[in-house]
Amino acid sequence: MSRSSSPLDTPGQFPADSPRPPLWNDRAAAGRELAAQLQGWHGDHQALVIGLPRGGVAVAAVLADALELPLSTWAVRKLAHPAEPEVAVGALAPGGVLLWDEPYLQQQHLPLELRRQLVQEQDQELQRRQRLFADPPAAALRGRHLLVVDDGVATGLTARAALTSLRRCVPSRLVLAVPVIDQEVARRLESSLEGLVDGLVALARVERLTAVGAWYRHFEQLDDASVAALLRDRLPGSPVRPG
């Protein structure tokens, strides 16, 4: 989420060559379009699609079906500002990965004790989701080709936390695939200085992306039961359903 407003935050005001929302009817439609750009992954026996819960799993499930690949999840949690729940100030991922938006936090003077409380609360939720969705152990990802999928990337905090955590699992290939991403975040992720990803596939790169949901006509929040249903027939080792 952007920290400040700009003319690009106003509906209908985009550069002439910029995509305009909405682009997809729902996450499933975005997943099908994304899969069409990733045919080189089709049937790769070393590959695993990793959906980031919750919304990313709805995109990843359709993509995994189309590419005939197994699907799993990888827990990651946004650390939200207590007074503004939609504003990400940090992110938490397995393996002790903790990222903060330090410049923003310095402006807001968020006390250290409050930071610790946020981390403790979200770490409990992260562990709950790891158990509930049966995230794979890190050792099972070593040497694999990982295709990490979310429904969109705005600030990049949760995506970077997830990718940092997955990179520590030593996959042989780590690629992020998303329908829509903030242009500047994409530049940073692709920078050789970051070294987080071996590739980034995005259908739309948007200057100052503020709301991922605006790019979908239907963007309902998924609950745990919905994610579990998407995963049920697509877990690693289960028969892969053709797209």
Rosetta blueprint (number, residue, H / E / L):
1 M L
2 S L
3 R L
4 S L
5 S L
6 S L
7 P H
8 L H
9 D H
10 T L
11 P L
12 G L
13 Q L
14 F L
15 P L
16 A L
17 D L
18 S L
19 P L
20 R L
21 P L
22 P L
23 L L
24 W E
25 N L
26 D L
27 R H
28 A H
29 A H
30 A H
31 G H
32 R H
33 E H
34 L H
35 A H
36 A H
37 Q L
38 L L
39 Q H
40 G H
41 W H
42 H L
43 G L
44 D L
45 H L
46 Q L
47 A E
48 L E
49 V E
50 I E
51 G E
52 L L
53 P L
54 R L
55 G H
56 G H
57 V H
58 A H
59 V H
60 A H
61 A H
62 V H
63 L H
64 A H
65 D H
66 A H
67 L H
68 E L
69 L L
70 P L
71 L E
72 S E
73 T E
74 W L
75 A L
76 V L
77 R E
78 K E
79 L E
80 A E
81 H E
82 P L
83 A L
84 E E
85 P E
86 E E
87 V E
88 A E
89 V E
90 G E
91 A E
92 L E
93 A E
94 P L
95 G L
96 G L
97 V E
98 L E
99 L E
100 W E
101 D L
102 E H
103 P H
104 Y H
105 L H
106 Q H
107 Q H
108 Q H
109 H L
110 L L
111 P L
112 L H
113 E H
114 L H
115 R H
116 R H
117 Q H
118 L H
119 V H
120 Q H
121 E H
122 Q H
123 D H
124 Q H
125 E H
126 L H
127 Q H
128 R H
129 R H
130 Q H
131 R H
132 L H
133 F L
134 A L
135 D L
136 P L
137 P L
138 A H
139 A H
140 A H
141 L H
142 R L
143 G L
144 R L
145 H E
146 L E
147 L E
148 V E
149 V E
150 D L
151 D L
152 G L
153 V E
154 A L
155 T L
156 G L
157 L H
158 T H
159 A H
160 R H
161 A H
162 A H
163 L H
164 T H
165 S H
166 L H
167 R H
168 R L
169 C L
170 V L
171 P L
172 S L
173 R E
174 L E
175 V E
176 L E
177 A E
178 V E
179 P E
180 V E
181 I E
182 D E
183 Q H
184 E H
185 V H
186 A H
187 R H
188 R H
189 L H
190 E H
191 S L
192 S L
193 L L
194 E L
195 G L
196 L L
197 V L
198 D L
199 G E
200 L E
201 V E
202 A E
203 L E
204 A E
205 R E
206 V E
207 E L
208 R L
209 L L
210 T L
211 A L
212 V H
213 G H
214 A H
215 W H
216 Y E
217 R L
218 H L
219 F L
220 E L
221 Q L
222 L L
223 D L
224 D H
225 A H
226 S H
227 V H
228 A H
229 A H
230 L H
231 L H
232 R H
233 D L
234 R L
235 L L
236 P L
237 G L
238 S L
239 P L
240 V L
241 R L
242 P L
243 G L
